[in-house]
Structures are given as structure tokens and as C-alpha cells.
């Protein structure tokens, strides 16, 4: 029952996407090189921030799990 409902939803989603793609009109828009450069920097900066966050959190998780040495 649930699987059939999910398949029906998936089919409807694909039909909506196909309809939007078929009915798309040209935008006649222009993205200048400065905007492209900004988007590229934003993507790279976001990726590096995510890596730094994971590295910090990973260190905290390992320190919680790793047994402390006896002095």
C-alpha cells in the first residue's frame, strides 16, 4: 500500500518536472563573469568550511570514544 503510494508520488513528480522542462521559455538573461566568479568562490568557501567543521567535530568525537591514558 505505502510502496504503491510512493511510486504514484514519484510518477507525479517526474511528470511535473517533465512538464516544466517542456514548457520552459528562454530567459534571455545574462550572468556576467563577476557573478560566476562569486558563485565559484562561494562554492569553494562552503566546501572548505564544511571540511573544517567535520574535522573539528571528528576530533571531539574521537576524544570522547578513545580511552584516556592512565598516568
N, C-alpha and C positions, 0 to 999 in steps of 0.2 A: 504494500500500500504506500509506504513512505518512499520507497525506491521509485515507484511509478510517478509519484508527485514530484520528486526531484527531477526525473527525466523530463516531465512535462514542463517544469520551470526552465530547465536547461534549453529545451527546444524553443520555448518562447523567447528566452534571452538571445539565442542565436538569430531568431527571426527579426527581433528588434534591431540587433546590430546590423544584420544584412540590409534591412530597410533603411537605416540611417546612412550606410555606406552608399547604397544605390541612389538615394535622394540627395546626396551632398552636392552643394553648389560651390563653384570656385570662389575663394575668398578674396582674391586679388590683393593679398596682404604682403607686406614686406618686412622681413626681420633683418635689421642691419647687422654688420659684423660685431659691433659692440655688444649687442644683445646676446648674440651667440657666444661670445667670449664670456660674458657674465654668467650665462647658464652653465657653461663648461666649468667655470670656477666654482659655482655653487654646487655642482655635482661632485667635483673633486673634494671640496671642503667638507661636504656632508659625509662622504665616504671616509675621509680621514678622521673626522670627529667620531664616527661610529666605531672605527677601529680602536681609537684611543679609549673610548668608553668601555668597550669589550675588554681591552687589556687591563684597565683598572679594576673592573668588576671581576675578571678572571683571577687576578691576584688576591682579591678579598675572599673569593670562594675557595681557592686553594688553601689560603691561610686558615680558614675555618675547618676544612676537612683534614688537612695534613696534621699528623700528631706533633705536638711540641716536644723539642728535645729536653731531656731531663738534665738539670745542671747539678 
